[in-house]
Amino acid sequence: MTALLVFISFSARADEPLKVAVAGVTHDHISGVVSALTGEDVNVVGVWEADPRYIHKNALTGKIPENLFYSAPGKMLDETKPEAVVAYGSIKEHLAVVEACGPRGIHVMVEKPLAANLKDARKIGAIARKYGIMVLTNYETSWYGTNKKVKEMVDAGDIGTVRKILVYDGHRGPLEIGCSKKFTDWLTDPVLNGGGAVIDFGCYGADLATWILNGKRPDKVYAVLQHNKPDVYPKVDDDATIILSYPGVTVQVMGSWCWSYNRKDMYVYGTEGYLYQETPRRMTGMIGNKRLGPIEAEPLQSPNDNSFRYLKAAVRGEMTVQDTDLGALETNLIVVEILDAAIRSSKSGKAVSLR
C-alpha cells in the first residue's frame, strides 16, 4: 500500500507545472516566459528585478500577482521556494543568480551565453559543482529539428569524416530590428554583455560546433572583430568572424549585427558529402553524387522541443542532461572559453592556443 501511495504522489507531482522564479526582466527573450504562462509546463512563483524602473513595468506585469515581484533575490527565493530559476537579465548578472541559487539547491537556466567572461563562467561552474545544481544555457537553435537531424547524420557517418563547419548567425542589429531600450542598454555594453556581436551571436556557432564535435575543445582560436557601425555601437563590436582549429577540422563562426537579413544556418562538410541546415525545419545537402532534399526535418519531441519542457524534465529527473548536450554546463564552459579566446585574439591579431 505504501509503495502504491508513493507512486501516485510522484505521478501527480510529475503532472504539475514546474515552480519557476524569474531573475531579471530586461532581456527581450522574456517573451518566452509570457508564452509559457499559457501552457502547463511552468508556474511563475516570483520575479526579481534590481532596477526599480522595471520591477513593476515589464512583460510579466499584469500577468502574475503584483505581490510576486521582488527587489531582492534572496527574499524571493526564500519566500517562493522555486524548483528552478530562469535568468532574463544581463549576461553579467548570471553569476549573481547562480550565487544566490547554489547554496539553496535551486537549479538555474540562463539565456545564452553562460557568462559575460571566462572568470565568471568558471565561478559559475565551481558553484554548480559544489552545490550539485544544474546550470543550463538556453539557445533558440537547441530546439531546431534540422540541427538534431544534422547531428544524427554526422554521427551515423553519412557524410564521412567532418572536415569543416560554417555557422552563420545574426541580423541587421539589435537597434535596427527594434529591440527594447532596457535590453539594448546592456546588450551593447562591453561589461554587462561581455562584448557585442561576438558574444550575442558568436556563442551559437561555438555551442553547435562543440556539440557536433562531441565536447572537443579547439586547439587554437583566431578571430577578427569589426566596428562597421561605430556611430550606432560605439562600445562593442558589431561583426565577428571566429576560426576554430581542431585536429583535422576547421570551424568558422560568423556572428554579426550587420547581416542584411535574419539568419541562423549552418553548413557541415565531410569527406563524403555535406549538409546545409537552412531553417529550423528545412535542410539540403549531398552525399557522394546524390543531392538531398529539400528535407523537412521532423519536429523535436517533448521534452526536447522547448526550453521550459526541457528544464522541467531535467529538474524532475525525467531525463538526464549529458555533459555534451547543447545546453549543458560543460559544453557552455567551453563556449565561453572560445569567446574569451576570440576577444583576446582580435586584440592581439594572433591565434590564441587553448592547449
Secondary structure, DSSP 4 states (H G I P E B T S, - for coil): -HHHHHHHHHHHHHHSPEEEEEE-S-SGGGHHHHHHTTSSSEEEEEEE-S-TTTTTSSTTBTTB-GGGEES-HHHHHHHH--SEEEE-S-GGGHHHHHHHHGGGT-EEEEESSS-SSHHHHHHHHHHHHHHT--EEEE-GGGG-HHHHHHHHHHHTTTT-SEEEEEEEEE-S-TTTTT--HHHHHHHT-TTTTSSSHHHHTHHHHHHHHHHHTTTPPPSEEEEEEE-S-TTT-SSS-SEEEEEEEETTEEEEEEEES--SS-EEEEEEEESSEEEEE-SSSEEEEEETTEEEEEEEPPPPPTTTTSHHHHHHHHHTTSS---TTSTT-HHHHHHHHHHHHHHHHHHHHTS-EE--
